[in-house]
Amino acid sequence: MKKLINLKRVIAVVMFLFSFTAIHAQTGASIGYVDSDYILKNIPDYKESQDELDKLSVEWQKQLERRYSEIDKMYKDYQAEQILLTEDMKAKREEEIIKKEKEAKEYQKQKFGVDGELFQKRKELVKPIQDKVYNAISEIANYKKLGIVFDKASGLTMLYTNPKYNISDDVLKKLGYKPGETKE
C-alpha cells in the first residue's frame, strides 16, 4: 500500500514537471514558493487566535471528559446494583445512561463537529488572516511575474528549493510584519 502511495506521488511530481515545463515554455512564467507555517508563526494575531482556539478546545475537552466520567460512574453503579433492581428499575437506569451518552455525543458534535463551535470560531479568527496572506501572495506573485507559487508547508513535496524563489519574507513585509529570524 505504501509503495502505491509513493508511486502516485512520483507520478504526480512527474506530471507536474511536464505541466510546468509546458507552461514555462509557453509563457516564460517563473515559480515561487512560500512557507505558510513560517509566515503564520511571524504574525502575532495568528498566534493569539491559535492560543484562544487551544484554550477553548482544552476547556470543552475537559467538560466532555467530565460527562463521560459521569456516564462511566452511572454504568458502574448500575452494574453493581443490577442484581437488586426490578426489571422496571433496570430499564429506567439503562435509559438514563443511554440518554446521558446521547447528550455527551451531541455536546461533542456541537463543539468539535464539522460545523461545530470550534470550526466556526476558527473560521471567525483565522480565516481573515489567511485571506490577507493569500492576497499578499497574489500581489507579490503578480508583481514578480510568477506563474506558480507553491506552499512548502503543505503536503506538496519539493525535491529542491532555491531560496531566491522563496517569497515568504516578502509576504510578511507586505502584511506589515517583520520577518522572523529562522527560516525552515
Secondary structure, 3 states (H helix, E strand, C coil): CHHHHHHHHHHHHHHHHHHHHHHHHHHCCEEEEECHHHHHHCCHHHHHHHHHHHHHHHHHHHHHHHHHHHHHHHHHHHHHHHHHCCHHHHHHHHHHHHHHHHHHHHHHHHHHCCCCHHHHHHHHHHHHHHHHHHHHHHHHHHHCCEEEEEECCCCCCCCCCCHHHECHHHHHHHCCCCCCCCCC
